[in-house]
Amino acid sequence: MKTTGALLALLLCSGVFHATAVAAADDDIEMRKILKENDCFKCHAVDKTKKGPSYKSIAAKYKGKEAEGEEKMIKNITTGPMVKLEDGSEEEHKIIDITDKQELKKLVRWILSL
């Protein structure tokens, strides 16, 4: 009987982990689609430096300071301030085409989770 309970618990936990993994994969696809639609990959990549820093390097910069990173990233993608590029030049950051504040936060939190 104990074995059946343990097996049931294991199956339930694996189902939760599977559902979490599927949700994370869906979020990854959705966020990459938003970034592609807004031409963000023109200047950024997930894991390599292009015209702008990689999303992983941005996440590393704000590790432990996620609230600060979230605030700064939302400001950059909604107001179009001048930003310094990797080659030292400056240009206006592109304004992303998302008006839903929750969707913006979801995107920024995804980037900060990389």
mmCIF file of the C-alpha atoms, coordinates in Angstrom:
data_MODEL
# 
_entry.id   MODEL 
# 
loop_
_atom_site.group_PDB 
_atom_site.id 
_atom_site.type_symbol 
_atom_site.label_atom_id 
_atom_site.label_alt_id 
_atom_site.label_comp_id 
_atom_site.label_asym_id 
_atom_site.label_entity_id 
_atom_site.label_seq_id 
_atom_site.pdbx_PDB_ins_code 
_atom_site.Cartn_x 
_atom_site.Cartn_y 
_atom_site.Cartn_z 
_atom_site.occupancy 
_atom_site.B_iso_or_equiv 
_atom_site.pdbx_formal_charge 
_atom_site.auth_seq_id 
_atom_site.auth_comp_id 
_atom_site.auth_asym_id 
_atom_site.auth_atom_id 
_atom_site.pdbx_PDB_model_num 
ATOM 1   C CA . MET A 1 1   ? 0.000  0.000  0.000   1.00 0.00 ? 1   MET A CA 1 
ATOM 2   C CA . LYS A 1 2   ? 2.862  2.398  0.850   1.00 0.00 ? 2   LYS A CA 1 
ATOM 3   C CA . THR A 1 3   ? 4.420  1.640  -2.520  1.00 0.00 ? 3   THR A CA 1 
ATOM 4   C CA . THR A 1 4   ? 1.195  2.540  -4.318  1.00 0.00 ? 4   THR A CA 1 
ATOM 5   C CA . GLY A 1 5   ? 0.998  5.863  -2.452  1.00 0.00 ? 5   GLY A CA 1 
ATOM 6   C CA . ALA A 1 6   ? 4.623  6.655  -3.207  1.00 0.00 ? 6   ALA A CA 1 
ATOM 7   C CA . LEU A 1 7   ? 4.127  5.737  -6.850  1.00 0.00 ? 7   LEU A CA 1 
ATOM 8   C CA . LEU A 1 8   ? 1.016  7.906  -7.059  1.00 0.00 ? 8   LEU A CA 1 
ATOM 9   C CA . ALA A 1 9   ? 2.871  10.833 -5.464  1.00 0.00 ? 9   ALA A CA 1 
ATOM 10  C CA . LEU A 1 10  ? 5.748  10.364 -7.914  1.00 0.00 ? 10  LEU A CA 1 
ATOM 11  C CA . LEU A 1 11  ? 3.365  10.314 -10.873 1.00 0.00 ? 11  LEU A CA 1 
ATOM 12  C CA . LEU A 1 12  ? 1.579  13.444 -9.658  1.00 0.00 ? 12  LEU A CA 1 
ATOM 13  C CA . CYS A 1 13  ? 4.875  15.276 -9.158  1.00 0.00 ? 13  CYS A CA 1 
ATOM 14  C CA . SER A 1 14  ? 6.160  14.246 -12.575 1.00 0.00 ? 14  SER A CA 1 
ATOM 15  C CA . GLY A 1 15  ? 2.909  15.531 -14.088 1.00 0.00 ? 15  GLY A CA 1 
ATOM 16  C CA . VAL A 1 16  ? 3.409  18.891 -12.372 1.00 0.00 ? 16  VAL A CA 1 
ATOM 17  C CA . PHE A 1 17  ? 7.017  19.072 -13.571 1.00 0.00 ? 17  PHE A CA 1 
ATOM 18  C CA . HIS A 1 18  ? 5.927  18.147 -17.084 1.00 0.00 ? 18  HIS A CA 1 
ATOM 19  C CA . ALA A 1 19  ? 3.203  20.812 -17.077 1.00 0.00 ? 19  ALA A CA 1 
ATOM 20  C CA . THR A 1 20  ? 5.715  23.384 -15.802 1.00 0.00 ? 20  THR A CA 1 
ATOM 21  C CA . ALA A 1 21  ? 8.205  22.454 -18.511 1.00 0.00 ? 21  ALA A CA 1 
ATOM 22  C CA . VAL A 1 22  ? 5.532  22.698 -21.204 1.00 0.00 ? 22  VAL A CA 1 
ATOM 23  C CA . ALA A 1 23  ? 4.403  26.107 -19.896 1.00 0.00 ? 23  ALA A CA 1 
ATOM 24  C CA . ALA A 1 24  ? 8.018  27.346 -19.862 1.00 0.00 ? 24  ALA A CA 1 
ATOM 25  C CA . ALA A 1 25  ? 8.512  26.144 -23.442 1.00 0.00 ? 25  ALA A CA 1 
ATOM 26  C CA . ASP A 1 26  ? 5.294  27.884 -24.502 1.00 0.00 ? 26  ASP A CA 1 
ATOM 27  C CA . ASP A 1 27  ? 6.449  31.121 -22.813 1.00 0.00 ? 27  ASP A CA 1 
ATOM 28  C CA . ASP A 1 28  ? 9.818  30.828 -24.561 1.00 0.00 ? 28  ASP A CA 1 
ATOM 29  C CA . ILE A 1 29  ? 8.139  30.489 -27.964 1.00 0.00 ? 29  ILE A CA 1 
ATOM 30  C CA . GLU A 1 30  ? 5.723  33.346 -27.242 1.00 0.00 ? 30  GLU A CA 1 
ATOM 31  C CA . MET A 1 31  ? 8.426  35.735 -25.998 1.00 0.00 ? 31  MET A CA 1 
ATOM 32  C CA . ARG A 1 32  ? 10.747 34.977 -28.925 1.00 0.00 ? 32  ARG A CA 1 
ATOM 33  C CA . LYS A 1 33  ? 7.827  35.627 -31.299 1.00 0.00 ? 33  LYS A CA 1 
ATOM 34  C CA . ILE A 1 34  ? 7.189  39.037 -29.696 1.00 0.00 ? 34  ILE A CA 1 
ATOM 35  C CA . LEU A 1 35  ? 10.884 39.912 -29.925 1.00 0.00 ? 35  LEU A CA 1 
ATOM 36  C CA . LYS A 1 36  ? 11.009 38.845 -33.567 1.00 0.00 ? 36  LYS A CA 1 
ATOM 37  C CA . GLU A 1 37  ? 7.831  40.774 -34.481 1.00 0.00 ? 37  GLU A CA 1 
ATOM 38  C CA . ASN A 1 38  ? 9.315  43.921 -32.923 1.00 0.00 ? 38  ASN A CA 1 
ATOM 39  C CA . ASP A 1 39  ? 12.711 43.528 -34.678 1.00 0.00 ? 39  ASP A CA 1 
ATOM 40  C CA . CYS A 1 40  ? 14.475 43.206 -31.323 1.00 0.00 ? 40  CYS A CA 1 
ATOM 41  C CA . PHE A 1 41  ? 16.745 40.511 -32.777 1.00 0.00 ? 41  PHE A CA 1 
ATOM 42  C CA . LYS A 1 42  ? 18.138 43.130 -35.153 1.00 0.00 ? 42  LYS A CA 1 
ATOM 43  C CA . CYS A 1 43  ? 20.241 44.462 -32.253 1.00 0.00 ? 43  CYS A CA 1 
ATOM 44  C CA . HIS A 1 44  ? 20.008 41.711 -29.607 1.00 0.00 ? 44  HIS A CA 1 
ATOM 45  C CA . ALA A 1 45  ? 20.378 37.942 -29.464 1.00 0.00 ? 45  ALA A CA 1 
ATOM 46  C CA . VAL A 1 46  ? 19.631 35.597 -26.604 1.00 0.00 ? 46  VAL A CA 1 
ATOM 47  C CA . ASP A 1 47  ? 23.202 34.478 -26.061 1.00 0.00 ? 47  ASP A CA 1 
ATOM 48  C CA . LYS A 1 48  ? 25.574 36.603 -28.148 1.00 0.00 ? 48  LYS A CA 1 
ATOM 49  C CA . THR A 1 49  ? 26.444 40.260 -28.412 1.00 0.00 ? 49  THR A CA 1 
ATOM 50  C CA . LYS A 1 50  ? 25.279 42.016 -31.547 1.00 0.00 ? 50  LYS A CA 1 
ATOM 51  C CA . LYS A 1 51  ? 24.696 45.745 -31.911 1.00 0.00 ? 51  LYS A CA 1 
ATOM 52  C CA . GLY A 1 52  ? 23.285 45.609 -28.371 1.00 0.00 ? 52  GLY A CA 1 
ATOM 53  C CA . PRO A 1 53  ? 24.020 43.259 -25.470 1.00 0.00 ? 53  PRO A CA 1 
ATOM 54  C CA . SER A 1 54  ? 22.704 39.709 -25.390 1.00 0.00 ? 54  SER A CA 1 
ATOM 55  C CA . TYR A 1 55  ? 19.617 39.045 -23.318 1.00 0.00 ? 55  TYR A CA 1 
ATOM 56  C CA . LYS A 1 56  ? 21.627 36.626 -21.171 1.00 0.00 ? 56  LYS A CA 1 
ATOM 57  C CA . SER A 1 57  ? 24.175 39.362 -20.397 1.00 0.00 ? 57  SER A CA 1 
ATOM 58  C CA . ILE A 1 58  ? 21.351 41.742 -19.496 1.00 0.00 ? 58  ILE A CA 1 
ATOM 59  C CA . ALA A 1 59  ? 19.920 39.083 -17.165 1.00 0.00 ? 59  ALA A CA 1 
ATOM 60  C CA . ALA A 1 60  ? 23.368 38.568 -15.610 1.00 0.00 ? 60  ALA A CA 1 
ATOM 61  C CA . LYS A 1 61  ? 23.795 42.331 -15.118 1.00 0.00 ? 61  LYS A CA 1 
ATOM 62  C CA . TYR A 1 62  ? 20.577 42.511 -13.110 1.00 0.00 ? 62  TYR A CA 1 
ATOM 63  C CA . LYS A 1 63  ? 20.904 39.210 -11.230 1.00 0.00 ? 63  LYS A CA 1 
ATOM 64  C CA . GLY A 1 64  ? 19.856 40.004 -7.673  1.00 0.00 ? 64  GLY A CA 1 
ATOM 65  C CA . LYS A 1 65  ? 18.581 43.415 -8.848  1.00 0.00 ? 65  LYS A CA 1 
ATOM 66  C CA . GLU A 1 66  ? 15.637 42.233 -10.943 1.00 0.00 ? 66  GLU A CA 1 
ATOM 67  C CA . ALA A 1 67  ? 13.320 45.085 -9.902  1.00 0.00 ? 67  ALA A CA 1 
ATOM 68  C CA . GLU A 1 68  ? 15.889 47.626 -11.102 1.00 0.00 ? 68  GLU A CA 1 
ATOM 69  C CA . GLY A 1 69  ? 16.394 45.694 -14.337 1.00 0.00 ? 69  GLY A CA 1 
ATOM 70  C CA . GLU A 1 70  ? 12.656 45.429 -14.928 1.00 0.00 ? 70  GLU A CA 1 
ATOM 71  C CA . GLU A 1 71  ? 12.184 49.159 -14.427 1.00 0.00 ? 71  GLU A CA 1 
ATOM 72  C CA . LYS A 1 72  ? 15.078 50.111 -16.706 1.00 0.00 ? 72  LYS A CA 1 
ATOM 73  C CA . MET A 1 73  ? 14.118 47.659 -19.450 1.00 0.00 ? 73  MET A CA 1 
ATOM 74  C CA . ILE A 1 74  ? 10.481 48.763 -19.466 1.00 0.00 ? 74  ILE A CA 1 
ATOM 75  C CA . LYS A 1 75  ? 11.621 52.380 -19.704 1.00 0.00 ? 75  LYS A CA 1 
ATOM 76  C CA . ASN A 1 76  ? 13.940 51.538 -22.627 1.00 0.00 ? 76  ASN A CA 1 
ATOM 77  C CA . ILE A 1 77  ? 11.324 49.633 -24.614 1.00 0.00 ? 77  ILE A CA 1 
ATOM 78  C CA . THR A 1 78  ? 8.457  52.069 -24.009 1.00 0.00 ? 78  THR A CA 1 
ATOM 79  C CA . THR A 1 79  ? 10.083 55.515 -24.198 1.00 0.00 ? 79  THR A CA 1 
ATOM 80  C CA . GLY A 1 80  ? 12.894 55.076 -26.749 1.00 0.00 ? 80  GLY A CA 1 
ATOM 81  C CA . PRO A 1 81  ? 15.756 56.794 -24.896 1.00 0.00 ? 81  PRO A CA 1 
ATOM 82  C CA . MET A 1 82  ? 19.243 57.149 -26.325 1.00 0.00 ? 82  MET A CA 1 
ATOM 83  C CA . VAL A 1 83  ? 21.239 54.000 -25.564 1.00 0.00 ? 83  VAL A CA 1 
ATOM 84  C CA . LYS A 1 84  ? 24.923 53.283 -25.915 1.00 0.00 ? 84  LYS A CA 1 
ATOM 85  C CA . LEU A 1 85  ? 25.675 50.463 -28.336 1.00 0.00 ? 85  LEU A CA 1 
ATOM 86  C CA . GLU A 1 86  ? 28.454 47.919 -28.078 1.00 0.00 ? 86  GLU A CA 1 
ATOM 87  C CA . ASP A 1 87  ? 30.641 49.872 -30.532 1.00 0.00 ? 87  ASP A CA 1 
ATOM 88  C CA . GLY A 1 88  ? 30.344 53.008 -28.380 1.00 0.00 ? 88  GLY A CA 1 
ATOM 89  C CA . SER A 1 89  ? 27.897 54.816 -30.665 1.00 0.00 ? 89  SER A CA 1 
ATOM 90  C CA . GLU A 1 90  ? 24.454 55.899 -29.489 1.00 0.00 ? 90  GLU A CA 1 
ATOM 91  C CA . GLU A 1 91  ? 20.981 55.672 -30.953 1.00 0.00 ? 91  GLU A CA 1 
ATOM 92  C CA . GLU A 1 92  ? 17.381 55.780 -29.819 1.00 0.00 ? 92  GLU A CA 1 
ATOM 93  C CA . HIS A 1 93  ? 16.116 52.477 -28.513 1.00 0.00 ? 93  HIS A CA 1 
ATOM 94  C CA . LYS A 1 94  ? 13.200 51.146 -30.540 1.00 0.00 ? 94  LYS A CA 1 
ATOM 95  C CA . ILE A 1 95  ? 9.800  51.375 -28.857 1.00 0.00 ? 95  ILE A CA 1 
ATOM 96  C CA . ILE A 1 96  ? 8.170  47.979 -28.662 1.00 0.00 ? 96  ILE A CA 1 
ATOM 97  C CA . ASP A 1 97  ? 4.623  47.541 -29.933 1.00 0.00 ? 97  ASP A CA 1 
ATOM 98  C CA . ILE A 1 98  ? 3.018  46.243 -26.723 1.00 0.00 ? 98  ILE A CA 1 
ATOM 99  C CA . THR A 1 99  ? 0.603  48.387 -24.743 1.00 0.00 ? 99  THR A CA 1 
ATOM 100 C CA . ASP A 1 100 ? -0.525 45.798 -22.193 1.00 0.00 ? 100 ASP A CA 1 
ATOM 101 C CA . LYS A 1 101 ? 1.549  46.423 -19.036 1.00 0.00 ? 101 LYS A CA 1 
ATOM 102 C CA . GLN A 1 102 ? 1.262  42.798 -17.909 1.00 0.00 ? 102 GLN A CA 1 
ATOM 103 C CA . GLU A 1 103 ? 2.533  41.573 -21.271 1.00 0.00 ? 103 GLU A CA 1 
ATOM 104 C CA . LEU A 1 104 ? 5.465  44.011 -21.041 1.00 0.00 ? 104 LEU A CA 1 
ATOM 105 C CA . LYS A 1 105 ? 6.312  42.741 -17.569 1.00 0.00 ? 105 LYS A CA 1 
ATOM 106 C CA . LYS A 1 106 ? 6.036  39.140 -18.732 1.00 0.00 ? 106 LYS A CA 1 
ATOM 107 C CA . LEU A 1 107 ? 8.480  39.837 -21.582 1.00 0.00 ? 107 LEU A CA 1 
ATOM 108 C CA . VAL A 1 108 ? 10.957 41.662 -19.368 1.00 0.00 ? 108 VAL A CA 1 
ATOM 109 C CA . ARG A 1 109 ? 10.761 39.001 -16.649 1.00 0.00 ? 109 ARG A CA 1 
ATOM 110 C CA . TRP A 1 110 ? 11.376 36.324 -19.278 1.00 0.00 ? 110 TRP A CA 1 
ATOM 111 C CA . ILE A 1 111 ? 14.521 38.136 -20.425 1.00 0.00 ? 111 ILE A CA 1 
ATOM 112 C CA . LEU A 1 112 ? 15.690 38.551 -16.825 1.00 0.00 ? 112 LEU A CA 1 
ATOM 113 C CA . SER A 1 113 ? 15.164 34.822 -16.246 1.00 0.00 ? 113 SER A CA 1 
ATOM 114 C CA . LEU A 1 114 ? 17.662 33.802 -18.926 1.00 0.00 ? 114 LEU A CA 1 
# 
